[in-house]
Amino acid sequence: MAEKKIVDGRGSFCPGPLMELIVALKSSQIGDELEVLSTDKGSANDIPEWVHKVGHEYISTTEEGGVWHITVRKKK
Amino acid sequence: MASSKICVVVVSGTLERLQMAAMVASVAAVSGQEVLVFLSMNALPFFTRQSSLKAPHEGEMGRLIASKKVPEFKTLFEQAVELGDAKIYPCSMAMDVLAIGQGDLEGYLGEATGLTKFLDDARDGQVWTF
């Protein structure tokens, strides 16, 4: 059963939130959904790029009160 | 198309340059690129075990980096190895000058490497110097 996890990268700067996502992906199963919280706008742009490049699935990005929510699904 | 192999040569001991080198190495490594890092000159002393050395900043950006929650450059280099299979080699000449051995260096560093070997390894890659 796929899980949904939150990766809290708030307060950290690039590439901190990306590294936290990668650590979380390592301990996840294929199909799990991970939602990265980031206050760093650069990471909000960079994480989807990384997800496309390495072959996971990018789902969405939303911003609320200065916090970006970037959701990805582990594909491999 | 440029080679996807990235060779990062780090010789500076200032925070901005160490930070940028660590960012390039870690992001390239976790993006599936082959990454080789060569640490020499003023960069190497920061990688001795339990080093409490603080890298001096060159300007305002370095001052801000040190005051905010920016990932530490040593953490990023370690993640480049742990998460992205980067190889980080200490320069054997710099080790001789500092009179240190392999056991004095952080465990995630590879074996002491001379320029002849590094130049050979870097021949078919991009070289980024900091």
N, CA and C atoms of all chains as a GROMACS GRO file, in nm:
protein
  618
    1MET      N    1   0.085  -0.120   0.000
    1MET     CA    2   0.000   0.000   0.000
    1MET      C    3   0.088   0.125   0.000
    2ALA      N    4   0.069   0.212  -0.101
    2ALA     CA    5   0.152   0.332  -0.110
    2ALA      C    6   0.124   0.427   0.006
    3GLU      N    7   0.232   0.486   0.055
    3GLU     CA    8   0.219   0.579   0.167
    3GLU      C    9   0.235   0.722   0.119
    4LYS      N   10   0.192   0.815   0.201
    4LYS     CA   11   0.218   0.955   0.174
    4LYS      C   12   0.302   1.011   0.289
    5LYS      N   13   0.414   1.073   0.253
    5LYS     CA   14   0.504   1.123   0.357
    5LYS      C   15   0.530   1.271   0.338
    6ILE      N   16   0.556   1.337   0.449
    6ILE     CA   17   0.593   1.479   0.445
    6ILE      C   18   0.744   1.489   0.469
    7VAL      N   19   0.812   1.566   0.386
    7VAL     CA   20   0.955   1.592   0.406
    7VAL      C   21   0.967   1.741   0.440
    8ASP      N   22   0.998   1.770   0.566
    8ASP     CA   23   0.997   1.910   0.609
    8ASP      C   24   1.133   1.975   0.589
    9GLY      N   25   1.146   2.050   0.479
    9GLY     CA   26   1.272   2.120   0.451
    9GLY      C   27   1.261   2.269   0.477
   10ARG      N   28   1.161   2.308   0.555
   10ARG     CA   29   1.141   2.452   0.580
   10ARG      C   30   1.260   2.511   0.656
   11GLY      N   31   1.298   2.631   0.615
   11GLY     CA   32   1.408   2.699   0.682
   11GLY      C   33   1.543   2.671   0.619
   12SER      N   34   1.553   2.561   0.544
   12SER     CA   35   1.680   2.525   0.482
   12SER      C   36   1.692   2.588   0.343
   13PHE      N   37   1.815   2.605   0.299
   13PHE     CA   38   1.840   2.663   0.168
   13PHE      C   39   1.894   2.556   0.073
   14CYS      N   40   1.886   2.587  -0.056
   14CYS     CA   41   1.932   2.498  -0.163
   14CYS      C   42   2.076   2.454  -0.139
   15PRO      N   43   2.111   2.328  -0.156
   15PRO     CA   44   2.025   2.217  -0.196
   15PRO      C   45   1.973   2.134  -0.079
   16GLY      N   46   1.955   2.196   0.038
   16GLY     CA   47   1.910   2.123   0.157
   16GLY      C   48   1.780   2.047   0.138
   17PRO      N   49   1.670   2.115   0.092
   17PRO     CA   50   1.544   2.042   0.075
   17PRO      C   51   1.554   1.926  -0.025
   18LEU      N   52   1.632   1.945  -0.133
   18LEU     CA   53   1.652   1.836  -0.230
   18LEU      C   54   1.721   1.717  -0.164
   19MET      N   55   1.824   1.745  -0.085
   19MET     CA   56   1.897   1.636  -0.018
   19MET      C   57   1.805   1.564   0.081
   20GLU      N   58   1.719   1.640   0.148
   20GLU     CA   59   1.626   1.576   0.243
   20GLU      C   60   1.526   1.488   0.169
   21LEU      N   61   1.484   1.534   0.050
   21LEU     CA   62   1.394   1.451  -0.032
   21LEU      C   63   1.464   1.321  -0.074
   22ILE      N   64   1.590   1.332  -0.115
   22ILE     CA   65   1.662   1.213  -0.162
   22ILE      C   66   1.679   1.111  -0.048
   23VAL      N   67   1.712   1.162   0.070
   23VAL     CA   68   1.724   1.073   0.187
   23VAL      C   69   1.590   1.002   0.211
   24ALA      N   70   1.480   1.078   0.203
   24ALA     CA   71   1.348   1.020   0.227
   24ALA      C   72   1.311   0.919   0.118
   25LEU      N   73   1.350   0.948  -0.007
   25LEU     CA   74   1.320   0.855  -0.117
   25LEU      C   75   1.389   0.720  -0.096
   26LYS      N   76   1.511   0.726  -0.040
   26LYS     CA   77   1.588   0.602  -0.019
   26LYS      C   78   1.513   0.506   0.072
   27SER      N   79   1.440   0.561   0.170
   27SER     CA   80   1.371   0.474   0.265
   27SER      C   81   1.223   0.456   0.229
   28SER      N   82   1.187   0.492   0.105
   28SER     CA   83   1.048   0.478   0.062
   28SER      C   84   1.033   0.362  -0.036
   29GLN      N   85   0.907   0.325  -0.058
   29GLN     CA   86   0.876   0.219  -0.155
   29GLN      C   87   0.831   0.282  -0.286
   30ILE      N   88   0.846   0.208  -0.394
   30ILE     CA   89   0.797   0.256  -0.524
   30ILE      C   90   0.646   0.279  -0.511
   31GLY      N   91   0.602   0.394  -0.561
   31GLY     CA   92   0.461   0.428  -0.553
   31GLY      C   93   0.429   0.524  -0.440
   32ASP      N   94   0.520   0.535  -0.341
   32ASP     CA   95   0.496   0.629  -0.230
   32ASP      C   96   0.498   0.773  -0.281
   33GLU      N   97   0.418   0.855  -0.216
   33GLU     CA   98   0.411   0.996  -0.252
   33GLU      C   99   0.482   1.077  -0.144
   34LEU      N  100   0.570   1.166  -0.184
   34LEU     CA  101   0.642   1.250  -0.088
   34LEU      C  102   0.612   1.396  -0.115
   35GLU      N  103   0.577   1.466  -0.009
   35GLU     CA  104   0.546   1.608  -0.022
   35GLU      C  105   0.654   1.688   0.052
   36VAL      N  106   0.735   1.762  -0.026
   36VAL     CA  107   0.842   1.841   0.034
   36VAL      C  108   0.788   1.979   0.070
   37LEU      N  109   0.811   2.020   0.194
   37LEU     CA  110   0.777   2.157   0.235
   37LEU      C  111   0.906   2.238   0.231
   38SER      N  112   0.902   2.352   0.161
   38SER     CA  113   1.024   2.433   0.148
   38SER      C  114   0.990   2.580   0.152
   39THR      N  115   1.073   2.656   0.222
   39THR     CA  116   1.057   2.802   0.221
   39THR      C  117   1.156   2.865   0.123
   40ASP      N  118   1.230   2.780   0.053
   40ASP     CA  119   1.333   2.826  -0.040
   40ASP      C  120   1.278   2.817  -0.183
   41LYS      N  121   1.260   2.933  -0.246
   41LYS     CA  122   1.197   2.933  -0.378
   41LYS      C  123   1.282   2.861  -0.483
   42GLY      N  124   1.415   2.873  -0.468
   42GLY     CA  125   1.505   2.805  -0.562
   42GLY      C  126   1.480   2.654  -0.561
   43SER      N  127   1.457   2.600  -0.442
   43SER     CA  128   1.432   2.455  -0.433
   43SER      C  129   1.300   2.419  -0.500
   44ALA      N  130   1.201   2.509  -0.491
   44ALA     CA  131   1.072   2.483  -0.555
   44ALA      C  132   1.087   2.470  -0.706
   45ASN      N  133   1.183   2.542  -0.762
   45ASN     CA  134   1.210   2.531  -0.906
   45ASN      C  135   1.299   2.412  -0.938
   46ASP      N  136   1.395   2.388  -0.849
   46ASP     CA  137   1.500   2.291  -0.877
   46ASP      C  138   1.455   2.146  -0.855
   47ILE      N  139   1.370   2.124  -0.755
   47ILE     CA  140   1.329   1.986  -0.723
   47ILE      C  141   1.254   1.921  -0.840
   48PRO      N  142   1.154   1.992  -0.903
   48PRO     CA  143   1.090   1.929  -1.020
   48PRO      C  144   1.189   1.897  -1.133
   49GLU      N  145   1.287   1.984  -1.154
   49GLU     CA  146   1.390   1.958  -1.256
   49GLU      C  147   1.463   1.827  -1.224
   50TRP      N  148   1.500   1.814  -1.098
   50TRP     CA  149   1.573   1.694  -1.055
   50TRP      C  150   1.487   1.569  -1.074
   51VAL      N  151   1.358   1.582  -1.036
   51VAL     CA  152   1.266   1.468  -1.044
   51VAL      C  153   1.253   1.420  -1.189
   52HIS      N  154   1.240   1.516  -1.284
   52HIS     CA  155   1.233   1.479  -1.426
   52HIS      C  156   1.362   1.412  -1.471
   53LYS      N  157   1.473   1.471  -1.428
   53LYS     CA  158   1.604   1.424  -1.474
   53LYS      C  159   1.632   1.280  -1.432
   54VAL      N  160   1.598   1.246  -1.307
   54VAL     CA  161   1.635   1.113  -1.260
   54VAL      C  162   1.523   1.010  -1.277
   55GLY      N  163   1.403   1.056  -1.319
   55GLY     CA  164   1.301   0.958  -1.356
   55GLY      C  165   1.199   0.922  -1.250
   56HIS      N  166   1.179   1.009  -1.151
   56HIS     CA  167   1.063   0.991  -1.064
   56HIS      C  168   0.946   1.069  -1.125
   57GLU      N  169   0.830   1.066  -1.058
   57GLU     CA  170   0.714   1.135  -1.115
   57GLU      C  171   0.687   1.264  -1.037
   58TYR      N  172   0.683   1.373  -1.112
   58TYR     CA  173   0.651   1.502  -1.050
   58TYR      C  174   0.500   1.519  -1.053
   59ILE      N  175   0.440   1.547  -0.940
   59ILE     CA  176   0.294   1.558  -0.935
   59ILE      C  177   0.249   1.705  -0.934
   60SER      N  178   0.295   1.784  -0.837
   60SER     CA  179   0.245   1.922  -0.832
   60SER      C  180   0.330   2.009  -0.741
   61THR      N  181   0.315   2.140  -0.761
   61THR     CA  182   0.374   2.238  -0.670
   61THR      C  183   0.266   2.340  -0.635
   62THR      N  184   0.250   2.366  -0.508
   62THR     CA  185   0.160   2.475  -0.466
   62THR      C  186   0.234   2.561  -0.365
   63GLU      N  187   0.191   2.686  -0.352
   63GLU     CA  188   0.254   2.776  -0.256
   63GLU      C  189   0.148   2.835  -0.166
   64GLU      N  190   0.178   2.835  -0.040
   64GLU     CA  191   0.080   2.887   0.056
   64GLU      C  192   0.156   2.957   0.168
   65GLY      N  193   0.137   3.086   0.179
   65GLY     CA  194   0.199   3.162   0.288
   65GLY      C  195   0.350   3.151   0.293
   66GLY      N  196   0.413   3.150   0.174
   66GLY     CA  197   0.560   3.145   0.171
   66GLY      C  198   0.617   3.005   0.186
   67VAL      N  199   0.531   2.904   0.188
   67VAL     CA  200   0.579   2.765   0.194
   67VAL      C  201   0.539   2.693   0.065
   68TRP      N  202   0.637   2.637  -0.004
   68TRP     CA  203   0.609   2.560  -0.124
   68TRP      C  204   0.588   2.413  -0.085
   69HIS      N  205   0.489   2.352  -0.150
   69HIS     CA  206   0.460   2.210  -0.131
   69HIS      C  207   0.487   2.143  -0.264
   70ILE      N  208   0.592   2.063  -0.272
   70ILE     CA  209   0.630   1.998  -0.398
   70ILE      C  210   0.606   1.848  -0.379
   71THR      N  211   0.515   1.795  -0.459
   71THR     CA  212   0.477   1.654  -0.440
   71THR      C  213   0.533   1.568  -0.554
   72VAL      N  214   0.596   1.458  -0.516
   72VAL     CA  215   0.656   1.367  -0.614
   72VAL      C  216   0.620   1.223  -0.578
   73ARG      N  217   0.625   1.136  -0.678
   73ARG     CA  218   0.601   0.993  -0.653
   73ARG      C  219   0.725   0.914  -0.690
   74LYS      N  220   0.764   0.825  -0.601
   74LYS     CA  221   0.882   0.742  -0.626
   74LYS      C  222   0.850   0.640  -0.735
   75LYS      N  223   0.932   0.636  -0.839
   75LYS     CA  224   0.905   0.549  -0.954
   75LYS      C  225   1.006   0.436  -0.972
   76LYS      N  226   1.114   0.440  -0.897
   76LYS     CA  227   1.214   0.335  -0.919
   76LYS      C  228   1.294   0.312  -0.792
   77MET      N  229   2.773   1.717  -2.716
   77MET     CA  230   2.726   1.726  -2.578
   77MET      C  231   2.846   1.713  -2.482
   78ALA      N  232   2.847   1.800  -2.382
   78ALA     CA  233   2.958   1.796  -2.286
   78ALA      C  234   2.953   1.665  -2.208
   79SER      N  235   3.069   1.624  -2.161
   79SER     CA  236   3.077   1.501  -2.084
   79SER      C  237   2.992   1.512  -1.958
   80SER      N  238   2.931   1.401  -1.916
   80SER     CA  239   2.852   1.405  -1.794
   80SER      C  240   2.940   1.378  -1.672
   81LYS      N  241   3.069   1.355  -1.697
   81LYS     CA  242   3.160   1.334  -1.584
   81LYS      C  243   3.213   1.470  -1.538
   82ILE      N  244   3.198   1.497  -1.409
   82ILE     CA  245   3.236   1.627  -1.355
   82ILE      C  246   3.353   1.610  -1.259
   83CYS      N  247   3.460   1.683  -1.285
   83CYS     CA  248   3.575   1.680  -1.195
   83CYS      C  249   3.583   1.815  -1.126
   84VAL      N  250   3.574   1.814  -0.995
   84VAL     CA  251   3.572   1.938  -0.918
   84VAL      C  252   3.705   1.951  -0.843
   85VAL      N  253   3.781   2.054  -0.878
   85VAL     CA  254   3.910   2.077  -0.813
   85VAL      C  255   3.890   2.189  -0.711
   86VAL      N  256   3.915   2.159  -0.584
   86VAL     CA  257   3.892   2.259  -0.480
   86VAL      C  258   4.026   2.294  -0.414
   87VAL      N  259   4.065   2.420  -0.428
   87VAL     CA  260   4.193   2.464  -0.370
   87VAL      C  261   4.175   2.579  -0.270
   88SER      N  262   4.059   2.642  -0.274
   88SER     CA  263   4.037   2.758  -0.188
   88SER      C  264   3.992   2.718  -0.049
   89GLY      N  265   4.023   2.800   0.048
   89GLY     CA  266   3.978   2.775   0.186
   89GLY      C  267   3.876   2.876   0.231
   90THR      N  268   3.809   2.944   0.136
   90THR     CA  269   3.707   3.041   0.178
   90THR      C  270   3.568   2.979   0.168
   91LEU      N  271   3.478   3.026   0.254
   91LEU     CA  272   3.346   2.965   0.266
   91LEU      C  273   3.269   2.965   0.134
   92GLU      N  274   3.268   3.077   0.064
   92GLU     CA  275   3.188   3.085  -0.059
   92GLU      C  276   3.232   2.980  -0.160
   93ARG      N  277   3.362   2.964  -0.176
   93ARG     CA  278   3.412   2.870  -0.277
   93ARG      C  279   3.392   2.724  -0.235
   94LEU      N  280   3.416   2.696  -0.106
   94LEU     CA  281   3.393   2.560  -0.057
   94LEU      C  282   3.245   2.525  -0.070
   95GLN      N  283   3.157   2.624  -0.040
   95GLN     CA  284   3.013   2.601  -0.048
   95GLN      C  285   2.970   2.571  -0.192
   96MET      N  286   3.019   2.654  -0.285
   96MET     CA  287   2.979   2.636  -0.426
   96MET      C  288   3.032   2.504  -0.480
   97ALA      N  289   3.154   2.469  -0.443
   97ALA     CA  290   3.211   2.341  -0.488
   97ALA      C  291   3.127   2.225  -0.435
   98ALA      N  292   3.086   2.235  -0.308
   98ALA     CA  293   3.006   2.128  -0.246
   98ALA      C  294   2.869   2.118  -0.310
   99MET      N  295   2.812   2.233  -0.348
   99MET     CA  296   2.680   2.232  -0.414
   99MET      C  297   2.689   2.165  -0.551
  100VAL      N  298   2.790   2.203  -0.628
  100VAL     CA  299   2.807   2.144  -0.762
  100VAL      C  300   2.829   1.993  -0.749
  101ALA      N  301   2.919   1.954  -0.659
  101ALA     CA  302   2.952   1.812  -0.645
  101ALA      C  303   2.831   1.731  -0.599
  102SER      N  304   2.757   1.782  -0.500
  102SER     CA  305   2.647   1.703  -0.444
  102SER      C  306   2.529   1.695  -0.541
  103VAL      N  307   2.493   1.807  -0.602
  103VAL     CA  308   2.377   1.804  -0.692
  103VAL      C  309   2.408   1.722  -0.816
  104ALA      N  310   2.529   1.736  -0.870
  104ALA     CA  311   2.567   1.654  -0.987
  104ALA      C  312   2.564   1.506  -0.951
  105ALA      N  313   2.618   1.473  -0.834
  105ALA     CA  314   2.626   1.332  -0.794
  105ALA      C  315   2.487   1.270  -0.777
  106VAL      N  316   2.396   1.344  -0.712
  106VAL     CA  317   2.263   1.287  -0.690
  106VAL      C  318   2.177   1.292  -0.816
  107SER      N  319   2.227   1.358  -0.921
  107SER     CA  320   2.156   1.361  -1.048
  107SER      C  321   2.209   1.254  -1.144
  108GLY      N  322   2.291   1.166  -1.092
  108GLY     CA  323   2.336   1.054  -1.172
  108GLY      C  324   2.464   1.078  -1.250
  109GLN      N  325   2.530   1.193  -1.227
  109GLN     CA  326   2.655   1.218  -1.297
  109GLN      C  327   2.771   1.160  -1.218
  110GLU      N  328   2.873   1.118  -1.291
  110GLU     CA  329   2.995   1.070  -1.226
  110GLU      C  330   3.070   1.193  -1.174
  111VAL      N  331   3.105   1.192  -1.047
  111VAL     CA  332   3.170   1.309  -0.987
  111VAL      C  333   3.300   1.269  -0.918
  112LEU      N  334   3.406   1.338  -0.956
  112LEU     CA  335   3.536   1.322  -0.889
  112LEU      C  336   3.572   1.456  -0.828
  113VAL      N  337   3.612   1.456  -0.702
  113VAL     CA  338   3.653   1.580  -0.637
  113VAL      C  339   3.798   1.564  -0.596
  114PHE      N  340   3.878   1.665  -0.621
  114PHE     CA  341   4.019   1.665  -0.583
  114PHE      C  342   4.040   1.780  -0.485
  115LEU      N  343   4.078   1.747  -0.362
  115LEU     CA  344   4.096   1.850  -0.258
  115LEU      C  345   4.244   1.878  -0.238
  116SER      N  346   4.282   2.005  -0.253
  116SER     CA  347   4.423   2.038  -0.233
  116SER      C  348   4.436   2.176  -0.168
  117MET      N  349   4.558   2.219  -0.153
  117MET     CA  350   4.593   2.352  -0.100
  117MET      C  351   4.509   2.388   0.023
  118ASN      N  352   4.454   2.508   0.027
  118ASN     CA  353   4.385   2.555   0.149
  118ASN      C  354   4.253   2.484   0.176
  119ALA      N  355   4.204   2.405   0.080
  119ALA     CA  356   4.077   2.334   0.103
  119ALA      C  357   4.097   2.212   0.192
  120LEU      N  358   4.211   2.146   0.181
  120LEU     CA  359   4.225   2.016   0.247
  120LEU      C  360   4.218   2.019   0.400
  121PRO      N  361   4.275   2.119   0.467
  121PRO     CA  362   4.272   2.115   0.614
  121PRO      C  363   4.132   2.105   0.676
  122PHE      N  364   4.030   2.148   0.602
  122PHE     CA  365   3.893   2.139   0.656
  122PHE      C  366   3.844   1.995   0.663
  123PHE      N  367   3.911   1.905   0.596
  123PHE     CA  368   3.864   1.767   0.587
  123PHE      C  369   3.941   1.670   0.676
  124THR      N  370   4.017   1.728   0.772
  124THR     CA  371   4.077   1.640   0.871
  124THR      C  372   3.968   1.605   0.973
  125ARG      N  373   3.980   1.486   1.032
  125ARG     CA  374   3.877   1.439   1.125
  125ARG      C  375   3.856   1.537   1.240
  126GLN      N  376   3.731   1.559   1.274
  126GLN     CA  377   3.693   1.648   1.383
  126GLN      C  378   3.755   1.787   1.370
  127SER      N  379   3.780   1.828   1.246
  127SER     CA  380   3.835   1.962   1.227
  127SER      C  381   3.736   2.065   1.278
  128SER      N  382   3.785   2.157   1.360
  128SER     CA  383   3.695   2.263   1.408
  128SER      C  384   3.721   2.393   1.333
  129LEU      N  385   3.800   2.381   1.226
  129LEU     CA  386   3.830   2.500   1.146
  129LEU      C  387   3.703   2.559   1.087
  130LYS      N  388   3.692   2.688   1.092
  130LYS     CA  389   3.579   2.757   1.029
  130LYS      C  390   3.633   2.830   0.907
  131ALA      N  391   3.569   2.809   0.793
  131ALA     CA  392   3.616   2.874   0.671
  131ALA      C  393   3.584   3.024   0.677
  132PRO      N  394   3.682   3.109   0.655
  132PRO     CA  395   3.655   3.253   0.654
  132PRO      C  396   3.576   3.292   0.530
  133HIS      N  397   3.490   3.394   0.543
  133HIS     CA  398   3.414   3.436   0.425
  133HIS      C  399   3.487   3.544   0.348
  134GLU      N  400   3.457   3.550   0.219
  134GLU     CA  401   3.520   3.649   0.131
  134GLU      C  402   3.442   3.779   0.133
  135GLY      N  403   3.312   3.770   0.153
  135GLY     CA  404   3.228   3.890   0.144
  135GLY      C  405   3.094   3.869   0.211
  136GLU      N  406   3.000   3.953   0.174
  136GLU     CA  407   2.869   3.955   0.238
  136GLU      C  408   2.794   3.821   0.226
  137MET      N  409   2.804   3.759   0.108
  137MET     CA  410   2.732   3.633   0.088
  137MET      C  411   2.779   3.527   0.187
  138GLY      N  412   2.909   3.520   0.205
  138GLY     CA  413   2.963   3.422   0.299
  138GLY      C  414   2.916   3.449   0.442
  139ARG      N  415   2.909   3.578   0.475
  139ARG     CA  416   2.863   3.614   0.609
  139ARG      C  417   2.718   3.568   0.628
  140LEU      N  418   2.635   3.590   0.523
  140LEU     CA  419   2.495   3.549   0.531
  140LEU      C  420   2.480   3.397   0.537
  141ILE      N  421   2.561   3.327   0.455
  141ILE     CA  422   2.555   3.180   0.454
  141ILE      C  423   2.583   3.126   0.593
  142ALA      N  424   2.684   3.186   0.657
  142ALA     CA  425   2.723   3.137   0.790
  142ALA      C  426   2.614   3.165   0.895
  143SER      N  427   2.530   3.265   0.868
  143SER     CA  428   2.430   3.302   0.968
  143SER      C  429   2.294   3.238   0.942
  144LYS      N  430   2.277   3.170   0.826
  144LYS     CA  431   2.147   3.109   0.796
  144LYS      C  432   2.157   2.957   0.791
  145LYS      N  433   2.040   2.894   0.776
  145LYS     CA  434   2.038   2.747   0.779
  145LYS      C  435   2.071   2.692   0.640
  146VAL      N  436   2.194   2.717   0.597
  146VAL     CA  437   2.242   2.665   0.469
  146VAL      C  438   2.316   2.535   0.500
  147PRO      N  439   2.293   2.428   0.421
  147PRO     CA  440   2.363   2.302   0.451
  147PRO      C  441   2.515   2.325   0.454
  148GLU      N  442   2.583   2.268   0.554
  148GLU     CA  443   2.727   2.288   0.564
  148GLU      C  444   2.799   2.218   0.449
  149PHE      N  445   2.907   2.280   0.402
  149PHE     CA  446   2.974   2.224   0.284
  149PHE      C  447   3.026   2.083   0.310
  150LYS      N  448   3.069   2.057   0.432
  150LYS     CA  449   3.119   1.921   0.459
  150LYS      C  450   3.006   1.819   0.455
  151THR      N  451   2.888   1.858   0.501
  151THR     CA  452   2.772   1.769   0.494
  151THR      C  453   2.738   1.740   0.348
  152LEU      N  454   2.743   1.844   0.264
  152LEU     CA  455   2.710   1.824   0.122
  152LEU      C  456   2.812   1.733   0.054
  153PHE      N  457   2.940   1.750   0.085
  153PHE     CA  458   3.040   1.660   0.025
  153PHE      C  459   3.016   1.516   0.070
  154GLU      N  460   2.983   1.499   0.198
  154GLU     CA  461   2.957   1.364   0.248
  154GLU      C  462   2.834   1.305   0.179
  155GLN      N  463   2.729   1.389   0.160
  155GLN     CA  464   2.609   1.340   0.091
  155GLN      C  465   2.638   1.308  -0.056
  156ALA      N  466   2.730   1.383  -0.116
  156ALA     CA  467   2.768   1.354  -0.255
  156ALA      C  468   2.822   1.211  -0.264
  157VAL      N  469   2.896   1.170  -0.161
  157VAL     CA  470   2.952   1.034  -0.157
  157VAL      C  471   2.844   0.932  -0.121
  158GLU      N  472   2.771   0.962  -0.012
  158GLU     CA  473   2.675   0.866   0.042
  158GLU      C  474   2.554   0.845  -0.049
  159LEU      N  475   2.503   0.955  -0.105
  159LEU     CA  476   2.379   0.948  -0.182
  159LEU      C  477   2.405   0.940  -0.332
  160GLY      N  478   2.522   0.984  -0.376
  160GLY     CA  479   2.545   0.994  -0.520
  160GLY      C  480   2.670   0.925  -0.571
  161ASP      N  481   2.738   0.850  -0.483
  161ASP     CA  482   2.858   0.777  -0.524
  161ASP      C  483   2.970   0.865  -0.579
  162ALA      N  484   2.978   0.990  -0.534
  162ALA     CA  485   3.092   1.073  -0.574
  162ALA      C  486   3.219   1.016  -0.512
  163LYS      N  487   3.331   1.046  -0.574
  163LYS     CA  488   3.461   1.007  -0.517
  163LYS      C  489   3.534   1.136  -0.483
  164ILE      N  490   3.582   1.143  -0.360
  164ILE     CA  491   3.654   1.264  -0.316
  164ILE      C  492   3.796   1.224  -0.278
  165TYR      N  493   3.892   1.280  -0.351
  165TYR     CA  494   4.031   1.241  -0.330
  165TYR      C  495   4.114   1.354  -0.269
  166PRO      N  496   4.184   1.325  -0.161
  166PRO     CA  497   4.277   1.424  -0.107
  166PRO      C  498   4.407   1.422  -0.188
  167CYS      N  499   4.462   1.539  -0.210
  167CYS     CA  500   4.586   1.553  -0.287
  167CYS      C  501   4.703   1.503  -0.203
  168SER      N  502   4.781   1.413  -0.258
  168SER     CA  503   4.890   1.355  -0.180
  168SER      C  504   4.997   1.458  -0.147
  169MET      N  505   5.018   1.554  -0.237
  169MET     CA  506   5.117   1.659  -0.208
  169MET      C  507   5.074   1.743  -0.088
  170ALA      N  508   4.945   1.782  -0.085
  170ALA     CA  509   4.896   1.863   0.027
  170ALA      C  510   4.904   1.784   0.158
  171MET      N  511   4.878   1.652   0.151
  171MET     CA  512   4.890   1.569   0.271
  171MET      C  513   5.034   1.564   0.321
  172ASP      N  514   5.128   1.555   0.227
  172ASP     CA  515   5.271   1.554   0.266
  172ASP      C  516   5.309   1.686   0.331
  173VAL      N  517   5.265   1.795   0.273
  173VAL     CA  518   5.299   1.928   0.328
  173VAL      C  519   5.240   1.945   0.468
  174LEU      N  520   5.116   1.896   0.486
  174LEU     CA  521   5.050   1.906   0.617
  174LEU      C  522   5.099   1.799   0.714
  175ALA      N  523   5.178   1.705   0.663
  175ALA     CA  524   5.227   1.592   0.744
  175ALA      C  525   5.112   1.514   0.806
  176ILE      N  526   5.012   1.479   0.723
  176ILE     CA  527   4.900   1.399   0.772
  176ILE      C  528   4.887   1.271   0.688
  177GLY      N  529   4.825   1.171   0.749
  177GLY     CA  530   4.803   1.044   0.679
  177GLY      C  531   4.655   1.022   0.654
  178GLN      N  532   4.626   0.910   0.587
  178GLN     CA  533   4.486   0.878   0.552
  178GLN      C  534   4.396   0.876   0.676
  179GLY      N  535   4.451   0.824   0.787
  179GLY     CA  536   4.373   0.812   0.910
  179GLY      C  537   4.337   0.946   0.974
  180ASP      N  538   4.403   1.052   0.930
  180ASP     CA  539   4.373   1.185   0.985
  180ASP      C  540   4.257   1.250   0.910
  181LEU      N  541   4.216   1.189   0.799
  181LEU     CA  542   4.114   1.252   0.715
  181LEU      C  543   3.976   1.190   0.738
  182GLU      N  544   3.872   1.265   0.706
  182GLU     CA  545   3.735   1.216   0.718
  182GLU      C  546   3.720   1.084   0.642
  183GLY      N  547   3.638   0.995   0.700
  183GLY     CA  548   3.625   0.861   0.645
  183GLY      C  549   3.564   0.852   0.507
  184TYR      N  550   3.491   0.955   0.464
  184TYR     CA  551   3.428   0.948   0.332
  184TYR      C  552   3.521   0.991   0.220
  185LEU      N  553   3.643   1.031   0.256
  185LEU     CA  554   3.742   1.064   0.152
  185LEU      C  555   3.806   0.936   0.099
  186GLY      N  556   3.839   0.937  -0.029
  186GLY     CA  557   3.908   0.824  -0.090
  186GLY      C  558   4.057   0.829  -0.060
  187GLU      N  559   4.132   0.744  -0.130
  187GLU     CA  560   4.274   0.736  -0.099
  187GLU      C  561   4.351   0.856  -0.157
  188ALA      N  562   4.466   0.884  -0.095
  188ALA     CA  563   4.553   0.993  -0.140
  188ALA      C  564   4.582   0.976  -0.288
  189THR      N  565   4.570   1.084  -0.361
  189THR     CA  566   4.583   1.078  -0.506
  189THR      C  567   4.679   1.186  -0.554
  190GLY      N  568   4.766   1.148  -0.644
  190GLY     CA  569   4.860   1.244  -0.702
  190GLY      C  570   4.803   1.304  -0.829
  191LEU      N  571   4.867   1.408  -0.876
  191LEU     CA  572   4.817   1.477  -0.995
  191LEU      C  573   4.818   1.389  -1.119
  192THR      N  574   4.917   1.304  -1.129
  192THR     CA  575   4.925   1.220  -1.249
  192THR      C  576   4.798   1.137  -1.263
  193LYS      N  577   4.756   1.076  -1.152
  193LYS     CA  578   4.636   0.992  -1.156
  193LYS      C  579   4.511   1.078  -1.177
  194PHE      N  580   4.505   1.191  -1.105
  194PHE     CA  581   4.386   1.275  -1.118
  194PHE      C  582   4.372   1.329  -1.260
  195LEU      N  583   4.483   1.373  -1.318
  195LEU     CA  584   4.477   1.426  -1.455
  195LEU      C  585   4.431   1.318  -1.553
  196ASP      N  586   4.475   1.197  -1.528
  196ASP     CA  587   4.434   1.086  -1.613
  196ASP      C  588   4.283   1.061  -1.598
  197ASP      N  589   4.236   1.062  -1.472
  197ASP     CA  590   4.093   1.041  -1.446
  197ASP      C  591   4.008   1.154  -1.504
  198ALA      N  592   4.064   1.277  -1.506
  198ALA     CA  593   3.987   1.394  -1.547
  198ALA      C  594   3.988   1.416  -1.698
  199ARG      N  595   4.068   1.337  -1.767
  199ARG     CA  596   4.092   1.363  -1.909
  199ARG      C  597   3.963   1.368  -1.992
  200ASP      N  598   3.868   1.282  -1.961
  200ASP     CA  599   3.746   1.278  -2.042
  200ASP      C  600   3.627   1.340  -1.968
  201GLY      N  601   3.655   1.430  -1.874
  201GLY     CA  602   3.545   1.494  -1.800
  201GLY      C  603   3.554   1.645  -1.807
  202GLN      N  604   3.448   1.711  -1.758
  202GLN     CA  605   3.453   1.856  -1.742
  202GLN      C  606   3.530   1.885  -1.612
  203VAL      N  607   3.608   1.991  -1.612
  203VAL     CA  608   3.679   2.026  -1.489
  203VAL      C  609   3.628   2.161  -1.437
  204TRP      N  610   3.584   2.159  -1.313
  204TRP     CA  611   3.534   2.280  -1.247
  204TRP      C  612   3.631   2.310  -1.134
  205THR      N  613   3.681   2.433  -1.129
  205THR     CA  614   3.782   2.466  -1.029
  205THR      C  615   3.732   2.574  -0.933
  206PHE      N  616   3.751   2.548  -0.806
  206PHE     CA  617   3.708   2.644  -0.703
  206PHE      C  618   3.824   2.677  -0.611
   0.00000   0.00000   0.00000
